Amino acid sequence: MKEIKMLKKRISKHKRKHKSFRKKIRKITKAKKKADVKFGKCEKDKATKLRNARHKYNTSIEKLKDTMQTTLTQSELAKRALQLCEQKERGASGRAAMRVARRENRAVRRAKRKMGEKKHEKELEKQLKVKLEAKVTKKLKAKEAKDVAKKVEKLTNKKVSPKCKACLKLNEAEQKMVGADCKACT
């Protein structure tokens, strides 16, 4: 019997705890529902504010585009007007400025020409030197070939054919490249 009473006390104690927990759980669920409602409301408000802000921004951009377009057209018109005005103004003052510019250009070209003449003379001198050297070496080679042909003629006491004369003028590398057979000449 004692045990039954103890168990009943325990059960009643648990029931009380259960009741208090049930109340606390109800309070917490109510608080959670209130917070969910507040959060949803806040989310909706922020979404509408963001939508409105985007709309205002887009409309302001459109207005700015219009104003930019008008200012650009005005500036283009002003530039064109200035060009037309300058073309009309190119009378005597424009011609005088052109004369001065041409005079200065002529003076600059004259100075450049004088400076370039010395350089040109040196280059010409170098070119002439190279040409002269080439001419002299060519004549010396021709003379040497004639001398060799005469010596060969004297040694062989024969007349050298034009083919052999041509072969004599070639060096060994050129003979190989041409494929000349000089054995027939000797």
Beta strands, then each sheet from edge to edge (+ up, - down):
end
